[in-house]
């Protein structure tokens, strides 16, 4: 009872450029969110003096 070939990863990466873009977006966006939120909170409170 053969099941056939199973891929070792749960996604396809035939198009390497598309995979790289999606991977970077998946990694970079969640990393940047806390910094953007902290900057926004500082901006709202007037604590950041950029001028």
C-alpha positions in Angstrom: 0.0 0.0 0.0 2.2 2.8 -1.3 1.2 6.4 -0.5 3.4 8.0 -3.1 5.9 10.8 -2.7 5.4 13.1 0.2 7.1 16.5 0.3 9.3 17.1 3.4 7.8 20.7 3.8 4.1 21.7 3.9 4.4 24.3 1.1 5.7 24.6 -2.4 8.6 26.7 -3.5 8.8 26.1 -7.2 9.0 29.9 -7.9 12.1 30.9 -5.8 11.5 34.7 -6.1 7.9 34.4 -4.9 8.9 32.1 -2.1 11.6 34.5 -1.0 9.2 37.5 -1.0 6.6 35.6 1.0 9.2 34.3 3.4 10.6 37.8 4.0 7.2 39.3 4.4 6.3 36.5 6.9 9.5 37.1 8.9 10.0 40.9 8.7 6.4 42.1 9.2 5.8 40.4 12.6 9.3 41.5 13.7 8.6 45.2 12.9 5.2 45.5 14.4 6.3 46.0 18.1 8.8 48.7 17.1 6.2 50.5 15.0 3.6 50.2 17.9 6.2 51.6 20.4 7.1 54.4 18.1 3.4 55.3 17.6 2.8 55.3 21.4 5.8 57.5 22.0 4.6 59.8 19.2 1.1 60.0 20.7 2.4 60.8 24.2 4.8 63.5 22.9 7.8 61.7 24.4 9.7 61.5 21.1 11.2 64.8 20.1 12.1 64.3 16.5 11.9 68.1 15.7 
